[in-house]
Amino acid sequence: MEQLQNFIGKFNDIYWQFVLVLLVGAGLYFCWTTLVVQLRFIPDMFRSITERAPAEKGKKNISAFKAFTVSAASRVGTGNVAGVAIAIAIGGPGAVFWMWALAVIGGATSFVESTLAQVYKVRDEDSFRGGPAYYITRALGWRWLALVFAVLITFTYGFVFNAVQSNSIAASMSTSFEGSNPTVIKVVVGAVLALVTAAVIFGGIQRIGSVTQVIVPIMAVAYIIVGFIVVFIHIGQVPAMIGNIWAEAFGFRSVSGAAIGTVIMNGVRRGLFSNEAGMGSVPNAAATATVSHPAKQGLIQTLGVYFDTVVVCSVTAFIILLSKPEYGEGHGGMELTQNALADSVGTWGIHFLTVIIIFLAFSSVIGNYYYGEANIEFMTGSKMVLNIFRGLVVLCVFGGALGSVPLVWSLADTFSGLMATVNLIAIIPLGGVAVALLRHFAEQRAKGLNPVFHRDDLPKLRGWENMECWDGTDAILQRDERYDEVSRRVR
């Protein structure tokens, strides 16, 4: 097992140098082509997330907010708590700066991939589905690459990432019940989590969305409030902490003993695992929403990147850094965050964080599962295959609680890198579609209209004939008479 972990670790060290260049390069390219959409359209992000879709007769729509919570369920979890702790333990405080930098740059990438997911989505039984596998096939015609991505995301999110989540829940429970038999705790946690997971995932996307839109906001807000309490307690140390993050990010000072390359790499890895910008995972949730314009969901998911990294990950970083842990000893994960919180607020912080991570990680499990389901349905319509996948997910949730922490995180790094590579290869040539849709959106918004898109508005877009959900027949796509003038100007 140790040899396998060492091999995977060495592979990640080499391969992630390439992934880093690809991620940052694509992000900067999209920042340029969209004229930094992630900063210019922040007000529209908040406006779009509250949009309510008119109900279609006999259908149950997935609202923009519910789709946001499904993606947030996958984003906001152990990556924000255990992942940030690992990044700081290995790479020092400077890793936090690089997580922030990746979030800002990745916001443009997230806009592009989620907008593409919307425009090339397909109708499902009770909503829509889509994602990279769909836009790779419908816009580029590269079905072989779409199948590669579908297999990668199904394995990564259904099995590897879900093992990470259950592993972190088991680790937090072991810390809370220190002195108890850790093996017994892991078995019990794994069994209970597997049973609850099965109860939710066999209910489909409507049940998944209903669960996540309750769990995610409540737990995330509770965690943020406690983070503010910690900052208030240590308010005098905050300027020094920010200075420390900045100094270590660029190698001006090395408290942790980590080389600048290690600092950057750990910040980027953990940042990608947390906010998922460019990985191609979030578009699967973005595609389910019923919205009047594809760019709306692109903007909403960009907001999700900020919420995940700039807000929730920063809370974890501040909790740890304000407690002054021993950065360079290589210890990290859930235990570091729990003990850091306890140093600031007392031992109740350990148990509070256990409760938070149970709910956040569980919501991530069911959000992760949906990404696999959407791609299983892309590969085959067989209900038997889908049910086999569901059963394997439940087994991986149980097995993850018993697994080795370093090995599980190493596998997560490997597969997230592979997914990002395939997705970025696809969205770079399709970036022009997202840019055209953003321009179409902005023209209408500037005229005071609620942006609505019909595929006939932009017939020269790549894969125009495969935009089956944008023919103008759905109730949400109806628009007022003022649109005609704007439409002519856009074309």
C-alpha positions as CSV (number, residue, x, y, z in Angstrom):
1,M,0.0,0.0,0.0
2,E,2.8,2.4,0.9
3,Q,4.6,1.7,-2.4
4,L,1.4,2.4,-4.3
5,Q,1.0,5.7,-2.5
6,N,4.6,6.7,-3.2
7,F,4.1,5.9,-6.9
8,I,0.9,7.9,-7.2
9,G,2.5,10.7,-5.3
10,K,5.5,10.9,-7.7
11,F,3.2,10.7,-10.7
12,N,1.1,13.6,-9.3
13,D,4.2,15.7,-8.7
14,I,5.2,15.5,-12.4
15,Y,1.7,15.5,-14.0
16,W,0.4,18.4,-11.9
17,Q,3.1,20.7,-13.4
18,F,1.4,20.2,-16.7
19,V,-2.1,20.6,-15.2
20,L,-1.0,23.8,-13.4
21,V,0.1,25.4,-16.7
22,L,-3.1,24.2,-18.5
23,L,-5.4,25.5,-15.7
24,V,-3.8,28.9,-15.3
25,G,-3.3,29.3,-19.1
26,A,-7.0,28.5,-19.9
27,G,-8.2,30.7,-17.0
28,L,-6.1,33.7,-18.2
29,Y,-7.3,33.1,-21.8
30,F,-10.9,33.2,-20.7
31,C,-10.3,36.2,-18.6
32,W,-9.1,38.0,-21.7
33,T,-11.9,36.7,-24.1
34,T,-14.7,37.5,-21.6
35,L,-13.2,40.8,-20.5
36,V,-13.0,39.4,-16.9
37,V,-16.6,38.3,-16.7
38,Q,-16.0,37.0,-13.2
39,L,-15.6,40.6,-11.9
40,R,-17.8,42.7,-14.3
41,F,-21.0,40.7,-13.7
42,I,-21.0,40.1,-10.0
43,P,-24.4,42.0,-9.5
44,D,-25.9,39.8,-12.2
45,M,-24.7,36.7,-10.4
46,F,-26.8,37.5,-7.4
47,R,-29.8,38.6,-9.5
48,S,-29.7,35.3,-11.5
49,I,-29.6,33.0,-8.5
50,T,-33.0,34.2,-7.3
51,E,-34.8,33.7,-10.7
52,R,-37.8,31.4,-10.5
53,A,-38.8,29.4,-13.5
54,P,-42.5,29.2,-14.5
55,A,-43.8,25.6,-14.0
56,E,-44.3,23.5,-17.1
57,K,-47.5,21.4,-17.0
58,G,-46.6,17.9,-15.7
59,K,-43.0,18.8,-15.1
60,K,-40.9,19.5,-12.0
61,N,-38.3,22.2,-12.8
62,I,-34.9,22.5,-11.2
63,S,-34.6,26.1,-10.2
64,A,-31.4,28.1,-10.6
65,F,-30.9,28.1,-6.8
66,K,-31.5,24.3,-6.5
67,A,-29.0,23.6,-9.3
68,F,-26.6,26.0,-7.4
69,T,-27.0,24.0,-4.2
70,V,-26.4,20.7,-6.0
71,S,-23.0,22.0,-7.3
72,A,-22.3,23.6,-3.9
73,A,-23.0,20.3,-2.3
74,S,-20.1,18.8,-4.2
75,R,-17.9,21.8,-3.8
76,V,-18.5,22.6,-0.1
77,G,-17.2,19.6,1.9
78,T,-14.0,18.1,3.1
79,G,-12.0,20.1,0.5
80,N,-12.9,23.2,2.4
81,V,-12.0,21.8,5.8
82,A,-9.6,18.9,5.6
83,G,-8.2,19.9,2.2
84,V,-7.2,23.4,3.2
85,A,-5.6,22.0,6.4
86,I,-3.5,19.6,4.3
87,A,-2.5,22.5,1.9
88,I,-1.3,24.6,4.9
89,A,0.4,21.7,6.6
90,I,2.5,20.8,3.6
91,G,2.8,24.1,1.7
92,G,2.4,26.6,4.6
93,P,0.3,29.7,4.8
94,G,1.3,30.8,1.3
95,A,-0.8,28.0,-0.2
96,V,-3.9,30.0,0.8
97,F,-3.0,32.9,-1.5
98,W,-2.7,30.5,-4.4
99,M,-6.1,29.0,-3.6
100,W,-7.5,32.5,-3.8
101,A,-5.6,33.3,-7.1
102,L,-6.9,30.1,-8.7
103,A,-10.5,31.0,-7.6
104,V,-10.4,34.4,-9.3
105,I,-8.7,33.1,-12.5
106,G,-10.9,30.0,-12.5
107,G,-14.1,32.1,-12.2
108,A,-13.9,32.8,-15.9
109,T,-13.3,29.1,-16.7
110,S,-16.3,28.2,-14.6
111,F,-18.5,30.7,-16.5
112,V,-17.5,29.2,-19.8
113,E,-18.0,25.5,-18.9
114,S,-21.3,26.1,-17.1
115,T,-22.7,28.2,-20.0
116,L,-21.7,25.5,-22.5
117,A,-23.4,22.9,-20.3
118,Q,-26.7,24.9,-20.4
119,V,-26.7,25.6,-24.2
120,Y,-26.0,22.0,-25.1
121,K,-28.1,20.3,-22.5
122,V,-30.8,17.7,-23.3
123,R,-34.2,17.0,-21.8
124,D,-34.6,14.4,-19.1
125,E,-37.6,12.8,-17.6
126,D,-38.3,15.5,-15.1
127,S,-35.7,18.2,-15.9
128,F,-32.6,18.5,-18.0
129,R,-29.1,16.9,-18.0
130,G,-25.8,17.9,-19.6
131,G,-22.2,18.5,-18.9
132,P,-18.8,18.1,-20.7
133,A,-19.7,14.7,-22.2
134,Y,-22.7,16.4,-23.9
135,Y,-21.0,19.5,-25.2
136,I,-18.0,17.5,-26.4
137,T,-20.3,15.4,-28.5
138,R,-22.9,18.0,-29.6
139,A,-20.5,20.8,-30.4
140,L,-17.3,19.1,-31.3
141,G,-18.5,15.7,-32.4
142,W,-15.7,14.0,-30.5
143,R,-17.7,11.2,-28.9
144,W,-14.6,9.2,-28.1
145,L,-13.3,12.0,-25.9
146,A,-16.8,12.4,-24.4
147,L,-16.7,8.7,-23.4
148,V,-13.3,9.2,-21.8
149,F,-14.6,12.1,-19.8
150,A,-17.8,10.2,-18.8
151,V,-15.7,7.3,-17.5
152,L,-13.3,9.5,-15.6
153,I,-16.0,11.6,-13.9
154,T,-18.1,8.5,-13.0
155,F,-15.1,6.8,-11.4
156,T,-13.7,10.0,-9.8
157,Y,-16.9,11.4,-8.2
158,G,-18.8,8.2,-7.7
159,F,-15.9,6.3,-6.1
160,V,-12.8,8.3,-5.3
161,F,-14.2,11.6,-4.1
162,N,-17.0,9.9,-2.2
163,A,-14.3,7.8,-0.4
164,V,-12.6,11.1,0.5
165,Q,-15.8,12.4,2.0
166,S,-16.6,9.4,4.1
167,N,-13.0,9.1,5.2
168,S,-13.1,12.7,6.5
169,I,-16.3,12.0,8.4
170,A,-14.8,9.0,10.0
171,A,-11.7,11.0,10.9
172,S,-13.7,13.8,12.5
173,M,-15.7,11.3,14.5
174,S,-12.6,9.6,15.8
175,T,-11.2,12.9,17.0
176,S,-14.5,13.7,18.7
177,F,-14.6,10.4,20.5
178,E,-10.9,10.2,21.3
179,G,-10.2,7.1,23.5
180,S,-12.8,5.0,21.7
181,N,-11.8,2.1,19.4
182,P,-11.1,3.9,16.1
183,T,-11.8,0.8,14.0
184,V,-15.3,0.4,15.5
185,I,-16.0,4.1,14.9
186,K,-15.0,3.8,11.3
187,V,-17.1,0.7,10.7
188,V,-20.2,2.3,12.3
189,V,-19.8,5.6,10.5
190,G,-19.2,3.8,7.2
191,A,-22.3,1.6,7.6
192,V,-24.6,4.4,8.7
193,L,-23.4,6.8,6.0
194,A,-23.8,4.1,3.3
195,L,-27.4,3.4,4.3
196,V,-28.4,7.1,4.3
197,T,-26.6,7.6,1.0
198,A,-28.6,4.7,-0.5
199,A,-31.9,6.2,0.7
200,V,-31.2,9.5,-1.1
201,I,-29.5,8.5,-4.3
202,F,-32.1,6.0,-5.3
203,G,-34.6,8.9,-5.3
204,G,-33.2,10.8,-8.3
205,I,-32.2,14.4,-8.9
206,Q,-35.4,15.9,-7.4
207,R,-34.7,14.3,-4.0
208,I,-31.0,15.1,-4.3
209,G,-31.8,18.8,-5.0
210,S,-34.4,18.9,-2.2
211,V,-31.8,17.6,0.3
212,T,-28.9,19.8,-0.7
213,Q,-30.9,23.0,-0.8
214,V,-31.6,22.6,2.9
215,I,-28.3,21.1,4.2
216,V,-25.8,23.2,2.3
217,P,-26.9,26.7,3.2
218,I,-27.6,26.0,6.9
219,M,-24.3,24.2,7.5
220,A,-22.2,26.6,5.5
221,V,-23.6,29.6,7.2
222,A,-23.1,28.0,10.6
223,Y,-19.5,27.3,9.8
224,I,-18.9,30.9,8.5
225,I,-20.4,32.4,11.6
226,V,-18.0,30.4,13.8
227,G,-15.2,31.5,11.6
228,F,-16.1,35.1,12.2
229,I,-16.1,34.4,15.9
230,V,-12.6,33.1,15.7
231,V,-11.4,36.1,13.7
232,F,-13.1,38.5,16.2
233,I,-11.3,36.7,19.1
234,H,-7.9,37.1,17.4
235,I,-8.7,40.4,15.6
236,G,-5.3,41.8,16.6
237,Q,-3.4,39.0,14.8
238,V,-5.3,39.3,11.5
239,P,-2.9,41.9,9.8
240,A,0.1,39.7,10.7
241,M,-1.7,36.6,9.4
242,I,-2.5,38.3,6.0
243,G,1.1,39.5,5.8
244,N,2.3,36.0,6.5
245,I,0.2,34.5,3.7
246,W,1.5,37.1,1.3
247,A,5.2,36.7,2.3
248,E,5.1,32.9,2.1
249,A,3.2,32.9,-1.2
250,F,6.1,34.5,-3.0
251,G,8.9,32.9,-1.0
252,F,9.8,36.1,0.8
253,R,9.7,34.2,4.1
254,S,9.4,30.5,4.7
255,V,7.9,29.7,8.1
256,S,6.8,26.2,7.0
257,G,10.1,25.3,5.3
258,A,8.3,24.6,2.0
259,A,9.8,25.6,-1.3
260,I,7.8,28.1,-3.3
261,G,7.0,25.4,-5.9
262,T,5.5,23.2,-3.1
263,V,3.5,26.2,-1.8
264,I,2.0,26.9,-5.2
265,M,1.3,23.3,-6.2
266,N,-0.5,22.5,-2.9
267,G,-2.5,25.7,-3.1
268,V,-3.6,24.9,-6.7
269,R,-4.3,21.2,-6.0
270,R,-6.5,21.8,-3.0
271,G,-8.1,24.8,-4.6
272,L,-9.1,22.8,-7.6
273,F,-10.4,19.9,-5.4
274,S,-12.5,22.5,-3.5
275,N,-13.9,24.9,-6.1
276,E,-13.7,22.5,-9.1
277,A,-13.3,25.3,-11.7
278,G,-12.2,23.8,-15.0
279,M,-12.7,20.2,-13.9
280,G,-15.9,19.7,-15.8
281,S,-17.8,18.5,-12.7
282,V,-20.0,21.5,-12.0
283,P,-21.4,21.8,-15.5
284,N,-23.3,18.6,-14.8
285,A,-25.3,20.4,-12.1
286,A,-25.5,23.6,-14.0
287,A,-27.2,21.9,-16.9
288,T,-30.1,20.8,-14.8
289,A,-31.4,24.3,-14.1
290,T,-34.4,25.8,-15.9
291,V,-33.3,29.3,-16.9
292,S,-34.1,31.8,-19.6
293,H,-30.5,32.3,-20.8
294,P,-27.4,29.9,-20.7
295,A,-25.2,32.8,-19.4
296,K,-27.3,33.0,-16.3
297,Q,-26.2,29.7,-15.0
298,G,-22.6,30.4,-16.0
299,L,-22.7,33.5,-13.8
300,I,-24.3,31.6,-10.9
301,Q,-21.6,28.9,-11.0
302,T,-18.9,31.6,-11.0
303,L,-20.5,32.9,-7.8
304,G,-20.2,29.4,-6.5
305,V,-16.4,29.4,-7.0
306,Y,-16.2,32.6,-4.9
307,F,-18.4,31.2,-2.2
308,D,-16.5,28.0,-2.0
309,T,-12.9,29.3,-2.0
310,V,-12.9,33.0,-1.1
311,V,-15.5,32.5,1.7
312,V,-15.6,28.9,3.0
313,C,-11.9,27.9,2.4
314,S,-10.8,31.2,3.9
315,V,-12.8,30.5,7.1
316,T,-10.8,27.2,7.5
317,A,-7.5,29.0,6.7
318,F,-8.1,31.7,9.3
319,I,-9.2,29.2,12.0
320,I,-5.9,27.3,11.5
321,L,-3.5,30.2,11.0
322,L,-4.9,32.2,13.9
323,S,-4.2,29.3,16.2
324,K,-0.5,29.2,15.1
325,P,-0.2,25.4,14.3
326,E,3.2,23.8,13.5
327,Y,2.9,24.2,9.7
328,G,6.0,22.3,8.7
329,E,5.4,19.0,10.4
330,G,3.4,17.6,7.6
331,H,0.3,16.9,9.7
332,G,-3.0,18.0,8.3
333,G,-6.6,17.0,7.6
334,M,-9.6,17.2,9.7
335,E,-7.8,16.8,13.0
336,L,-5.7,19.9,12.4
337,T,-8.8,22.0,11.8
338,Q,-10.7,20.6,14.7
339,N,-7.8,21.2,17.1
340,A,-7.2,24.7,15.8
341,L,-10.8,25.6,16.3
342,A,-10.7,24.1,19.8
343,D,-7.7,26.3,20.6
344,S,-9.7,29.4,19.9
345,V,-13.2,28.6,21.2
346,G,-12.8,25.6,23.5
347,T,-13.2,21.8,23.2
348,W,-16.8,22.2,22.0
349,G,-15.3,23.4,18.7
350,I,-14.1,19.8,18.0
351,H,-17.6,18.4,18.3
352,F,-19.2,21.4,16.4
353,L,-16.9,20.8,13.5
354,T,-17.7,17.1,13.5
355,V,-21.4,17.9,13.1
356,I,-20.6,20.4,10.3
357,I,-18.4,18.0,8.4
358,I,-20.9,15.2,8.7
359,F,-23.6,17.2,6.9
360,L,-21.3,19.0,4.5
361,A,-19.5,15.8,3.5
362,F,-22.8,13.9,3.2
363,S,-24.2,16.6,0.9
364,S,-21.0,16.3,-1.1
365,V,-21.5,12.5,-1.4
366,I,-24.9,12.9,-2.9
367,G,-23.8,15.8,-5.1
368,N,-20.9,13.7,-6.3
369,Y,-23.1,10.8,-7.0
370,Y,-25.3,12.9,-9.3
371,Y,-22.3,13.7,-11.5
372,G,-21.8,10.0,-12.0
373,E,-25.4,9.4,-12.7
374,A,-25.6,12.1,-15.4
375,N,-22.7,10.5,-17.2
376,I,-23.9,6.9,-16.8
377,E,-27.1,8.1,-18.6
378,F,-24.9,9.6,-21.3
379,M,-23.1,6.2,-21.8
380,T,-26.2,4.0,-21.5
381,G,-29.9,4.2,-20.8
382,S,-29.8,0.9,-18.9
383,K,-31.5,1.1,-15.5
384,M,-29.6,-2.0,-14.4
385,V,-26.3,-0.3,-15.1
386,L,-27.4,2.7,-13.2
387,N,-28.5,0.6,-10.2
388,I,-25.2,-1.3,-10.2
389,F,-23.4,2.1,-10.2
390,R,-25.5,3.2,-7.2
391,G,-24.7,0.0,-5.4
392,L,-20.9,0.5,-6.0
393,V,-21.2,4.1,-4.8
394,V,-22.7,2.9,-1.5
395,L,-19.8,0.3,-1.1
396,C,-17.2,3.0,-1.8
397,V,-18.8,5.3,0.8
398,F,-18.5,2.4,3.3
399,G,-14.9,1.5,2.2
400,G,-13.7,5.1,2.2
401,A,-14.4,5.4,6.0
402,L,-11.9,2.6,6.5
403,G,-9.2,3.7,4.1
404,S,-5.9,5.4,4.3
405,V,-6.1,9.2,4.3
406,P,-2.9,9.9,2.3
407,L,-3.7,7.3,-0.4
408,V,-7.3,8.5,-0.8
409,W,-6.2,12.2,-1.2
410,S,-3.4,11.1,-3.7
411,L,-6.0,9.3,-5.9
412,A,-8.3,12.4,-5.7
413,D,-5.4,14.5,-7.0
414,T,-4.7,12.1,-9.9
415,F,-8.2,11.9,-11.1
416,S,-9.1,15.5,-10.7
417,G,-6.0,16.4,-12.8
418,L,-7.1,13.9,-15.5
419,M,-10.6,15.3,-15.6
420,A,-9.4,18.9,-15.8
421,T,-7.2,18.0,-18.7
422,V,-9.9,16.4,-20.8
423,N,-12.4,19.2,-20.0
424,L,-10.0,22.0,-20.8
425,I,-9.1,20.4,-24.1
426,A,-12.8,20.7,-25.0
427,I,-13.8,24.1,-23.7
428,I,-10.8,26.0,-25.1
429,P,-12.0,25.7,-28.7
430,L,-15.6,26.2,-27.6
431,G,-14.9,29.4,-25.6
432,G,-16.2,31.6,-28.5
433,V,-19.7,30.1,-28.0
434,A,-19.7,31.3,-24.4
435,V,-18.4,34.7,-25.3
436,A,-21.1,35.2,-28.0
437,L,-23.8,34.2,-25.4
438,L,-22.3,36.6,-22.9
439,R,-22.5,39.4,-25.4
440,H,-26.1,38.4,-26.2
441,F,-26.9,38.4,-22.5
442,A,-25.3,41.8,-21.9
443,E,-27.0,43.5,-24.8
444,Q,-30.4,42.6,-23.4
445,R,-29.5,43.5,-19.8
446,A,-28.3,46.9,-21.0
447,K,-31.7,47.5,-22.5
448,G,-33.4,46.7,-19.2
449,L,-34.8,43.3,-20.5
450,N,-34.8,40.0,-18.8
451,P,-32.3,38.1,-21.0
452,V,-33.8,35.3,-23.0
453,F,-32.0,33.1,-25.6
454,H,-33.4,31.2,-28.6
455,R,-31.0,29.3,-30.8
456,D,-32.3,31.2,-33.8
457,D,-30.9,34.4,-32.3
458,L,-27.3,33.1,-33.0
459,P,-27.6,30.6,-35.9
460,K,-23.8,30.7,-36.6
461,L,-22.8,29.2,-33.2
462,R,-21.0,25.9,-33.3
463,G,-23.4,23.0,-32.9
464,W,-26.4,25.3,-33.4
465,E,-28.6,22.4,-34.7
466,N,-28.0,20.4,-31.4
467,M,-29.2,23.2,-29.1
468,E,-32.5,21.2,-28.7
469,C,-33.7,22.9,-25.4
470,W,-33.5,26.5,-26.8
471,D,-36.1,26.4,-29.6
472,G,-38.3,28.9,-27.7
473,T,-41.1,26.6,-26.8
474,D,-40.6,26.3,-23.1
475,A,-42.6,28.7,-20.8
476,I,-39.4,30.4,-19.4
477,L,-38.2,31.3,-22.9
478,Q,-41.2,33.5,-23.7
479,R,-40.2,37.2,-24.1
480,D,-41.8,40.5,-24.5
481,E,-42.2,42.6,-27.7
482,R,-39.2,44.9,-26.9
483,Y,-36.9,42.0,-27.6
484,D,-37.0,42.2,-31.5
485,E,-35.0,45.4,-31.6
486,V,-32.3,44.1,-29.3
487,S,-32.2,40.8,-31.2
488,R,-31.5,42.6,-34.5
489,R,-28.7,44.6,-32.9
490,V,-27.0,41.5,-31.5
491,R,-27.1,39.7,-34.8
